[in-house]
Structure formats: C-alpha cells, structure tokens
Amino acid sequence: MKYTLKFIFSLTLVLVSKMSFSQQTIKKDSIVPKTDRYGLRVGADLYKITRSLYDEDYKGFEITADYRYSKKIFIAGEMGNENKTTDEAQMNFTTKGTYFKVGVDYNMYENWLDMENLITLGLRYGVSSFSQELNSYSIYAPYPSPFEGQSAILPREFDGLSAHWIEIVAGVKAEVINNVFLGFSVRLNHLVSNKKPENFDNLYIPGFNRTYEADFGVGFNYTVSYFIPLYKKKNIPKVEDKK
C-alpha cells in the first residue's frame, strides 16, 4: 500500500508536469488565433426618444454610429435634433437646432473568447447650429421697484446661432443578443466657441445641453445599436517566453 501510494503520487507529479509543459508549448507554438469582427454599429438614443413621449416641452432624437478601425480604436459619432422649451423663474425660451459630433473611442476591456463588449474612453468634437426664441420674461429688481414682477410677452427669435465644443466620453456597450448592443455613456463638455444673440445668452445648446459657469456642461445617452459585420481579421496574441 505504501509503495502504491508513492507510485500514484509520482505518477501524478509526472502528469502535472507534462500538462504544464504541454500548455506552455501550445501557448508558444500552436496558439489558435482569435478572429475579430470589424464593421459598423448603428443605433439610437433611447433616452431622447422616451423623453419626447412624456415631456411636452421636449422633442428630440439622436443617431449614433461607430466603426472599428483597429483592435482597440473605434471611430465614433452622433447626430441629432432637439426642440426644447425651458421655463425658468423669470423667463421662458425655446431652443431649436441640430448637432453633429465626431471623434474616437478606445476600448479598455479585454474580452473572453468571441465576446465583443466594450468599456470605452473617448473624445468628441461637437458642432451645433440652432435658434433661440424668447417667449416671455419678468423683470427682476433687487430692491423694491414698481417694475418688479412685471412680465412681458414679447416673442423674439434669434437665428443663425452656433456653438463648438469638446467632449470627454466614458461609456459601456454590452451585447445582449446576437449583434444587438445596449450602451450607456456620460460626457463632460467644454465650449470652444459660442455665438450668442444680442441681449440674451445661450442657456441651452442642442447636443451640448445646459450651459454652466466656465462654459462647462454635462450629458449622457442610453443607446440601443446593431452591429453590421463587414470583414474579419485574425488576431494572434503575443506570448512571452517565460523560463
């Protein structure tokens, strides 16, 4: 019994050593290359579509797209239209316009097997062309004044407005069924240029959202998209020779 246990133990060590050696040999000499799919992913922002249904002061849509340029790099962009009425304490105004964004995303997630999920960090350059319509306003006086609280309904439209900005984008996309992805992204925006109307300000910009101090803004989208495969490329991972 004693010798039998020794034999089994010795045989186990030999088999484990053999398996370890074989695994290293396969990794080094006989790696099966992974096939990556390259193509175009097209989708829409579900948040803007849903908001258009329940918010009577908002109508908008956004189309999203990205193209896989390399293993980790994606060329990405968004295009949309917004019509939003903002009702604040002392003014009511309507913003209408279109926008376009283009940039790149870098996928930081290493997929297993044939998965194609993404955790990305990216950059966009955005351009918007729009108009502002001042529907009404009320006069604010810091001290007692006969004009305080008085309002005027003077519709006035400012056309030919534009804005340019840069976005830092962080997002995720997960394949829920074959070629269909759900995604979410958050964005930090900074205005580069902003053509303002006379005696008014661009408090809301299509594609940029609400403007805050120091020309900063924030945004997000929640998307559903479909991947259209165009071609495949084999990806052979690099293996270090460990002694």
Residue, then its C-alpha position, 0 to 999 in steps of 0.5 A: m500500500k505504501y509503495t502504491l501510494k508513492f507510485i500514484f503520487s509520482l505518477t501524478l507529479v509526472l502528469v502535472s508536469k507534462m500538462s504544464f509543459s504541454q500548455q506552455t508549448i501550445k501557448k508558444d507554438s500552436i496558439v489558435p488565433k482569435t478572429d475579430r469582427y470589424g464593421l459598423r454599429v448603428g443605433a439610437d438614443l433611447y433616452k431622447i426618444t422616451r423623453s419626447l413621449y412624456d415631456e411636452d416641452y421636449k422633442g428630440f432624437e439622436i443617431t449614433a454610429d461607430y466603426r472599428y478601425s483597429k483592435k482597440i480604436f473605434i471611430a465614433g459619432e452622433m447626430g441629432n435634433e432637439n426642440k426644447t422649451t425651458d421655463e425658468a423663474q423669470m423667463n421662458f425660451t425655446t431652443k431649436g437646432t441640430y448637432f453633429k459630433v465626431g471623434v474616437d473611442y478606445n476600448m479598455y476591456e479585454n474580452w473572453l473568447d468571441m465576446e465583443n463588449l466594450i468599456t470605452l474612453g473617448l473624445r468628441y468634437g461637437v458642432s451645433s447650429f440652432s435658434q433661440e426664441l424668447n417667449s416671455y420674461s419678468i423683470y427682476a429688481p433687487y430692491p423694491s421697484p414698481f417694475e418688479g414682477q412685471s412680465a412681458i410677452l414679447p416673442r423674439e427669435f434669434d437665428g443663425l446661432s452656433a456653438h463648438w465644443i469638446e467632449i470627454v466620453a466614458g461609456v459601456k456597450a454590452e451585447v445582449i443578443n446576437n449583434v444587438f448592443l445596449g450602451f450607456s455613456v456620460r460626457l463632460n463638455h467644454l465650449v470652444s466657441n459660442k455665438k450668442p444673440e444680442n441681449f440674451d445668452n445661450l442657456y441651452i445648446p442642442g447636443f451640448n445641453r445646459t450651459y454652466e459657469a466656465d462654459f462647462g456642461v454635462g450629458f449622457n445617452y442610453t443607446v440601443s445599436y446593431f452591429i453590421p459585420l463587414y470583414k474579419k481579421k485574425n488576431i494572434p496574441k503575443v506570448e512571452d517566453k517565460k523560463 
